[in-house]
Amino acid sequence: MSIEEKQRPVRVDMLTVGPMQAVCYLVTDKATDEMMVVDPGGDAGLVAESIRMAGARPKFIVNTHGHADHIAANAELKERYPETELCVHSADAELLLEPVKNLSALFGRSIKSPPADRTVEQGDEIALGKNCFKVIHLPGHTPGGIALYWPGTDSVAPMLFSGDTLFAGGIGRTDLPGGDEEALIAAIREKLFTLPDDSLVLPGHGPCTTIGREKQTNPFLGTA
């Protein structure tokens, strides 16, 4: 599935991957064909074929957090595209390397990612051509959870890749190691609900939504 508007300078392809049905996003700058792969949580062959079909050049792999269902294809994609820059928040960098910490060991697997090439922090930017995606640090689901925010244009609404922090009608789990419900709720209210209501939310699982819809209807957050 793709999200594309004629006026939007980036194309977004969505792939549902891995046993946990995570959503991997392929974000391509139309002017340069540079691509950012967000949360390749499995099915590396499918992701690679989709990259080939898009005719794009992968520049970044970005993990919104370090859980196994969002990093499982990191190693194979880095092997296929060694020039890509693997990015994760500094607080989750260790999860990439440790099956116990990234929770794959709980399911009898031993998923290990290459180490991050770049650790990001609140306010950093990841650029594809002239399009910049701002890093928003959202602790709560994991200590180093992030979202990526593209501010839109005069004619196209903003986009937010929210990872496992905010879903359509839901929020991320906080009962796993490193989880903090109070921090998660505060991060959503203070950093996400201050974004424009028409911002398109592309979560780590499930359907898309908008900031305005979640402010009004998300049962875990009440009315903002």
C-alpha positions as CSV (number, residue, x, y, z in Angstrom):
1,M,0.0,0.0,0.0
2,S,1.2,3.5,-0.8
3,I,0.4,7.0,0.4
4,E,1.0,9.4,-2.3
5,E,-0.4,12.8,-3.3
6,K,0.7,14.6,-6.5
7,Q,1.8,17.6,-4.4
8,R,3.6,15.5,-1.7
9,P,7.4,15.6,-2.4
10,V,7.8,12.2,-0.7
11,R,6.3,8.8,-1.5
12,V,5.4,6.4,1.4
13,D,5.1,2.7,0.8
14,M,3.8,0.6,3.7
15,L,4.7,-3.1,4.2
16,T,3.3,-5.3,6.9
17,V,6.2,-7.5,8.1
18,G,7.2,-10.2,10.6
19,P,5.2,-12.4,12.9
20,M,4.1,-9.3,14.9
21,Q,2.7,-7.6,11.8
22,A,4.7,-4.5,12.2
23,V,4.4,-1.8,9.6
24,C,7.7,-1.0,7.7
25,Y,7.6,2.3,5.9
26,L,9.7,3.1,2.7
27,V,9.9,6.8,2.4
28,T,11.3,8.1,-0.9
29,D,12.2,11.6,-1.9
30,K,10.7,12.1,-5.3
31,A,13.4,14.6,-6.5
32,T,16.4,12.5,-5.6
33,D,15.1,8.9,-5.2
34,E,16.8,8.8,-1.7
35,M,15.0,6.4,0.6
36,M,14.6,6.0,4.3
37,V,13.5,2.6,5.6
38,V,11.6,3.0,8.9
39,D,11.3,-0.1,11.1
40,P,12.3,-3.1,9.0
41,G,10.9,-5.6,11.4
42,G,11.2,-8.7,9.3
43,D,10.8,-10.2,5.8
44,A,14.0,-8.6,4.5
45,G,13.5,-10.1,1.1
46,L,10.1,-8.4,0.7
47,V,11.6,-5.1,1.8
48,A,14.5,-5.5,-0.6
49,E,12.2,-6.3,-3.5
50,S,10.0,-3.3,-2.7
51,I,13.0,-1.1,-2.7
52,R,14.0,-2.5,-6.1
53,M,10.5,-1.9,-7.4
54,A,10.5,1.7,-6.1
55,G,13.8,2.3,-8.0
56,A,15.1,4.1,-4.9
57,R,18.5,4.4,-3.2
58,P,18.3,3.5,0.5
59,K,20.1,6.1,2.5
60,F,18.9,5.5,6.0
61,I,17.5,2.7,8.1
62,V,15.7,4.2,11.1
63,N,14.4,2.2,14.1
64,T,11.8,4.0,16.1
65,H,12.8,1.8,19.0
66,G,14.9,-1.3,19.6
67,H,12.3,-4.1,20.0
68,A,12.8,-7.2,17.8
69,D,9.7,-6.7,15.7
70,H,11.1,-3.3,14.5
71,I,14.7,-4.3,13.9
72,A,14.7,-7.9,12.7
73,A,15.7,-7.1,9.1
74,N,18.4,-4.6,10.0
75,A,21.2,-7.1,9.5
76,E,20.2,-8.4,6.1
77,L,19.4,-4.9,4.8
78,K,22.7,-3.5,6.0
79,E,24.4,-6.4,4.2
80,R,22.5,-5.7,1.0
81,Y,22.9,-1.9,1.3
82,P,26.2,-1.4,3.2
83,E,26.2,2.4,2.6
84,T,22.9,2.9,4.5
85,E,23.2,4.7,7.8
86,L,21.5,2.8,10.6
87,C,19.9,5.2,13.1
88,V,18.3,4.7,16.5
89,H,18.0,6.8,19.7
90,S,21.0,6.6,22.0
91,A,18.9,5.1,24.8
92,D,17.9,2.1,22.7
93,A,21.2,1.5,20.9
94,E,22.1,-1.4,23.2
95,L,18.8,-3.1,22.4
96,L,19.9,-3.7,18.8
97,L,22.7,-5.9,20.0
98,E,21.1,-7.9,22.9
99,P,18.4,-10.5,22.2
100,V,17.3,-10.4,25.8
101,K,16.9,-6.7,25.8
102,N,15.2,-6.5,22.4
103,L,12.8,-9.2,23.6
104,S,13.5,-11.7,20.8
105,A,14.8,-14.2,23.4
106,L,11.4,-14.3,25.0
107,F,10.1,-15.9,21.8
108,G,13.0,-18.3,21.4
109,R,14.8,-16.2,18.8
110,S,18.2,-14.5,18.9
111,I,17.8,-11.4,16.8
112,K,20.9,-9.2,16.7
113,S,21.3,-6.0,14.6
114,P,24.5,-4.4,13.5
115,P,25.3,-1.5,15.8
116,A,23.9,1.9,15.0
117,D,25.9,4.1,12.6
118,R,24.3,7.1,14.1
119,T,22.5,7.6,17.4
120,V,19.9,10.4,17.4
121,E,18.4,12.7,20.0
122,Q,15.5,15.0,20.4
123,G,15.5,17.7,17.7
124,D,17.9,16.0,15.3
125,E,17.0,15.9,11.7
126,I,17.2,13.1,9.1
127,A,17.3,14.6,5.5
128,L,16.2,13.1,2.2
129,G,16.9,15.6,-0.4
130,K,15.3,18.9,0.8
131,N,12.9,17.0,3.1
132,C,13.8,16.9,6.7
133,F,12.3,14.6,9.3
134,K,12.6,15.8,12.8
135,V,13.3,13.3,15.6
136,I,10.9,13.5,18.5
137,H,12.1,11.6,21.6
138,L,9.1,9.7,23.2
139,P,10.2,7.6,26.1
140,G,7.6,5.3,27.6
141,H,7.3,2.2,25.4
142,T,11.1,2.0,25.5
143,P,13.5,4.5,26.9
144,G,14.7,5.5,23.4
145,G,11.4,5.5,21.5
146,I,11.2,8.2,18.8
147,A,8.8,9.5,16.2
148,L,9.8,11.2,12.9
149,Y,7.9,14.3,11.9
150,W,7.7,15.9,8.5
151,P,6.1,19.3,8.7
152,G,4.3,19.2,5.4
153,T,3.8,22.1,2.9
154,D,1.2,24.8,2.3
155,S,-0.8,22.2,0.3
156,V,0.1,18.9,2.0
157,A,-0.6,17.9,5.6
158,P,2.3,16.9,7.9
159,M,3.2,13.3,8.6
160,L,4.3,11.6,11.8
161,F,5.9,8.2,12.0
162,S,4.9,7.4,15.5
163,G,6.5,3.9,16.1
164,D,4.8,2.1,19.0
165,T,4.0,5.2,21.0
166,L,0.7,6.3,19.4
167,F,-1.8,4.1,17.5
168,A,-5.2,4.6,16.1
169,G,-7.3,4.3,19.3
170,G,-4.4,3.1,21.4
171,I,-1.0,3.7,22.9
172,G,2.2,1.6,23.3
173,R,2.6,-1.1,25.9
174,T,4.3,0.0,29.1
175,D,4.4,-3.3,30.9
176,L,7.6,-4.5,29.2
177,P,11.2,-3.8,30.5
178,G,12.0,-0.1,30.2
179,G,8.3,0.8,30.0
180,D,6.9,3.9,31.8
181,E,3.2,4.7,31.4
182,E,3.4,8.1,33.0
183,A,6.3,9.1,30.7
184,L,4.5,7.8,27.6
185,I,1.3,9.7,28.3
186,A,3.3,12.9,29.0
187,A,5.3,12.5,25.8
188,I,2.1,12.1,23.7
189,R,0.4,15.1,25.3
190,E,3.4,17.4,25.4
191,K,5.1,16.5,22.1
192,L,2.6,14.9,19.8
193,F,-0.8,16.6,20.7
194,T,0.9,20.0,20.2
195,L,1.3,19.1,16.4
196,P,-1.3,20.2,13.9
197,D,-4.5,18.3,14.1
198,D,-4.3,17.3,10.4
199,S,-1.0,15.6,10.9
200,L,-1.2,12.1,9.4
201,V,-0.1,9.5,12.0
202,L,1.7,6.4,10.6
203,P,2.1,4.0,13.5
204,G,4.2,0.9,14.0
205,H,1.2,-1.4,13.9
206,G,-2.3,-1.0,12.5
207,P,-4.0,1.7,10.5
208,C,-3.2,5.3,10.0
209,T,-4.9,8.1,11.9
210,T,-4.5,11.8,12.6
211,I,-3.5,13.8,15.6
212,G,-6.9,15.5,15.7
213,R,-8.7,12.2,15.7
214,E,-6.6,10.8,18.5
215,K,-7.0,14.0,20.6
216,Q,-10.7,13.6,20.4
217,T,-11.3,9.9,20.5
218,N,-8.3,7.9,21.9
219,P,-9.7,6.2,25.0
220,F,-6.3,6.0,26.7
221,L,-5.8,9.8,26.5
222,G,-9.2,11.4,27.0
223,T,-10.1,14.6,25.3
224,A,-7.1,16.9,24.9
